[in-house]
Amino acid sequence: MLLHAASVGGLYPDVACWSAAEIVRDDKDKRQDWVLRGFRQFDAPVCVIVTYDRVLDGSDDTPFDCGAVATALVNAAWSRGLGAVFNSQGIMQSPVVREHAGIADDQIIMKSIALGWPDESFPANAVVSERRSVEEATVFVGFGN
């Protein structure tokens, strides 16, 4: 059940979201609006910036630790009715983010998370991406039949 629940979301849902929001490839204005929504953190009232100390740079564990913290935050938010979305666009201009958020130079910016009340009327929020089934995507070894 846990593996099935984890397999529902999508890593790159833009194509499905564009379709739900009725954005076609040739519509440059709507595509540009979509990009700007990402830079605006999807108009969420809160943006969490996940950072790590520069002395940890190069460690194999650091990205996984940041991912675990970010995932726990997103899951906690959703469990309380808040919307939460990982958003790489939110940190594409790291110098700007660093300046406005007062992030020290000894911190490396890893990820941003938009938090807020979901806009249920926005078509892209209804998108559920399709993935391979748990049976197709996993191999269990040592668990018996």
C-alpha positions as CSV (number, residue, x, y, z in Angstrom):
1,M,0.0,0.0,0.0
2,L,2.8,2.4,0.8
3,L,4.6,1.7,-2.4
4,H,1.4,2.3,-4.4
5,A,0.8,5.6,-2.6
6,A,4.3,6.7,-3.4
7,S,3.9,5.8,-7.0
8,V,0.9,8.1,-7.7
9,G,2.6,11.5,-8.0
10,G,4.7,12.6,-11.0
11,L,8.1,14.1,-11.2
12,Y,7.5,16.0,-14.3
13,P,3.8,16.6,-14.6
14,D,4.0,19.7,-16.9
15,V,2.7,18.0,-19.9
16,A,-0.4,16.7,-18.1
17,C,-0.8,20.0,-16.3
18,W,-0.6,21.9,-19.6
19,S,-3.3,19.7,-21.0
20,A,-5.5,20.1,-18.0
21,A,-5.0,23.9,-18.1
22,E,-5.8,23.8,-21.9
23,I,-2.3,25.1,-22.8
24,V,-1.2,24.0,-26.3
25,R,2.4,24.0,-27.4
26,D,1.9,26.9,-29.9
27,D,0.3,29.1,-27.3
28,K,3.4,31.1,-26.2
29,D,1.4,33.5,-23.9
30,K,-0.2,30.6,-21.9
31,R,3.1,28.8,-21.7
32,Q,4.9,31.9,-20.5
33,D,2.2,32.4,-17.9
34,W,2.8,28.8,-16.7
35,V,6.5,29.5,-16.4
36,L,5.9,32.7,-14.4
37,R,3.5,30.9,-12.1
38,G,6.4,28.6,-11.2
39,F,8.7,31.6,-10.5
40,R,5.9,33.1,-8.3
41,Q,5.7,29.8,-6.4
42,F,2.2,29.1,-7.9
43,D,1.0,32.2,-6.0
44,A,1.3,30.4,-2.7
45,P,1.6,32.6,0.4
46,V,4.6,30.7,1.8
47,C,7.9,29.5,0.3
48,V,10.2,27.2,2.2
49,I,13.8,27.2,1.0
50,V,15.7,24.1,2.0
51,T,19.4,24.7,2.4
52,Y,22.4,22.9,3.8
53,D,25.7,24.0,5.3
54,R,28.5,24.4,2.7
55,V,30.8,22.2,4.7
56,L,28.5,19.3,3.8
57,D,28.9,19.9,0.0
58,G,30.0,16.8,-1.8
59,S,28.6,14.4,0.7
60,D,26.6,11.6,-0.7
61,D,24.1,11.8,2.2
62,T,23.3,15.5,2.0
63,P,20.9,15.5,-1.0
64,F,19.1,12.5,0.5
65,D,18.8,14.2,3.9
66,C,17.5,17.3,2.3
67,G,15.0,15.2,0.3
68,A,13.9,13.4,3.5
69,V,13.3,16.7,5.3
70,A,11.5,18.2,2.3
71,T,9.3,15.1,1.8
72,A,8.4,15.0,5.5
73,L,7.4,18.7,5.4
74,V,5.3,18.2,2.2
75,N,3.6,15.1,3.7
76,A,2.9,16.9,7.0
77,A,1.4,19.9,5.1
78,W,-0.9,17.7,3.0
79,S,-2.0,15.7,6.0
80,R,-3.3,19.0,7.5
81,G,-5.0,20.2,4.4
82,L,-2.4,22.5,3.1
83,G,-1.1,22.2,-0.5
84,A,2.6,21.8,-0.9
85,V,4.7,21.4,-4.1
86,F,8.4,21.0,-4.7
87,N,9.4,23.7,-7.1
88,S,12.8,23.9,-8.7
89,Q,11.9,27.1,-10.5
90,G,11.7,28.8,-7.1
91,I,15.5,28.6,-6.8
92,M,16.6,29.0,-10.3
93,Q,17.6,32.6,-9.5
94,S,19.5,31.6,-6.3
95,P,21.2,35.0,-5.8
96,V,17.9,36.7,-5.8
97,V,16.4,34.2,-3.4
98,R,19.5,34.4,-1.2
99,E,19.2,38.2,-1.0
100,H,15.5,38.4,-0.3
101,A,15.4,35.6,2.1
102,G,18.5,36.6,3.9
103,I,20.3,33.2,3.4
104,A,23.9,33.3,4.5
105,D,26.7,32.5,2.0
106,D,27.7,29.4,4.0
107,Q,24.4,27.8,3.0
108,I,23.8,26.0,-0.3
109,I,20.2,26.3,-1.6
110,M,18.9,22.9,-2.5
111,K,15.1,23.1,-3.1
112,S,12.0,25.3,-2.7
113,I,8.6,24.2,-1.5
114,A,5.5,26.3,-2.1
115,L,2.9,26.0,0.7
116,G,-0.7,27.3,0.8
117,W,-4.3,26.4,0.5
118,P,-4.9,24.6,-2.8
119,D,-6.9,26.3,-5.5
120,E,-9.3,23.5,-6.3
121,S,-10.6,25.5,-9.3
122,F,-7.3,25.5,-11.0
123,P,-7.4,22.6,-13.6
124,A,-3.8,21.5,-13.2
125,N,-4.4,20.8,-9.5
126,A,-6.7,17.9,-10.5
127,V,-4.0,16.1,-12.5
128,V,-2.9,12.7,-11.2
129,S,0.1,11.4,-13.2
130,E,0.3,7.9,-14.4
131,R,3.1,5.6,-13.5
132,R,4.0,2.0,-13.8
133,S,2.3,-0.3,-11.3
134,V,4.2,-1.3,-8.1
135,E,4.5,-4.8,-9.6
136,E,6.2,-3.4,-12.7
137,A,8.5,-1.0,-10.9
138,T,9.7,-3.2,-7.9
139,V,11.6,-6.3,-7.2
140,F,11.3,-7.9,-3.8
141,V,14.2,-10.0,-2.6
142,G,14.2,-11.9,0.7
143,F,10.6,-11.4,1.7
144,G,9.3,-14.9,0.8
145,N,6.1,-15.4,-1.1
